[in-house]
Amino acid sequence: MVLHEVLVPERDAGTHSMKATARDVEEKGRGMCSTASGRDRSEALFGSANGREYRERVRSQYSSAKGALLTVSGFLSGHESMAESYFKRGAIDVRNARRILDVGCGMGRFVRRALQYAPPDATLVAADLSWAMLERVRLRVRDPRLRFAVADVTRLPFASESFDRVICAWVLEHLPQPELGLAELKRVLCPDGKLYVLVTEATVPGRISAWLWNCFPQRRDRFLGLCEQVGLACNSELWWTPVHRWLRLGGICLELHRK
Ligand SMILES: C[S@@+](CC[C@H](N)C(=O)[O-])C[C@H]1O[C@@H](n2cnc3c(N)ncnc32)[C@H](O)[C@@H]1O
């Protein structure tokens, strides 16, 4: 199974220039860093045996049949309906966006909806560590505005300030150090752009979900602190319904901007 065209914007040029198979890009991505500070950060995590182990674990989990179950589990957990509700009421707002990035796009839950609400001349880049997940999106979502990139959230192959909307849903809890991903998401976000981050919260249902998907649930106050630490301010905390807010269900869903 090969993705025929994976477009990766040329680093620091902001144009889509490189075409390769997803496997090629994945291989190149192992050594790719977009900035010196990105290199330092990623070396801290990915130069180590733990980092390699982490990436292989994520890839093998999501590239396997388990990854394909994301849609089913999304229906059962309510994440499908929640995503729909956020776009429909404009809580995740892509209506005037020109360049959108969805990092850790999985089966394309947010990709499909962002394309539905984005302007006809927008470009959306779907990025994921797992080329198999991108292939699944390519087979399910046909849209000329869509591009693909095999990429790691801690070292994205895009120029700084490339996107006016960035979405990263249920990804950062996979990282031993989520702040590395947050800093990189901030880097590629335009100064007046909006970043939507959704992560599993350390509640009882969140811990069960994290156990099933081998990730680290986050404490809300600590996670908000990490956002502050990397220079991201929280515009609003999103809740699916008032009942979810009251019961603290649905995960940590934030709209952030650069400070
Ligand atoms: C739980 S799924 C969420 C998918 C999608 N965002 C959604 O809401 O349906 C997590 C996805 O993040 C990807 N992922 C995990 N770690 C990543 C990393 N460091 N960089 C990029 N993608 C990553 C996985 O391959 C997987 O597709």
The ligand as a Gaussian input file, in Angstrom:
#p B3LYP/6-31G(d) Opt

LIG

0 1
 C       -6.135000       8.921000      18.614000
 S       -5.613000       9.212000      16.964000
 C       -6.480000      10.728000      16.642000
 C       -6.755000      10.924000      15.192000
 C       -7.580000      12.147000      14.807000
 N       -6.933000      13.388000      15.183000
 C       -8.969000      12.067000      15.351000
 O       -9.325000      12.895000      16.183000
 O       -9.690000      11.183000      14.931000
 C       -3.931000       9.719000      17.138000
 C       -3.225000       9.920000      15.813000
 O       -2.037000      10.668000      16.076000
 C       -0.956000      10.103000      15.353000
 N        0.268000      10.435000      16.081000
 C        0.709000       9.959000      17.264000
 N        1.869000      10.526000      17.607000
 C        2.168000      11.414000      16.621000
 C        3.251000      12.305000      16.395000
 N        4.251000      12.414000      17.255000
 N        3.211000      13.074000      15.281000
 C        2.201000      12.975000      14.388000
 N        1.157000      12.143000      14.546000
 C        1.140000      11.352000      15.648000
 C       -1.262000       8.615000      15.286000
 O       -0.593000       7.981000      14.216000
 C       -2.783000       8.624000      15.120000
 O       -3.169000       8.657000      13.780000

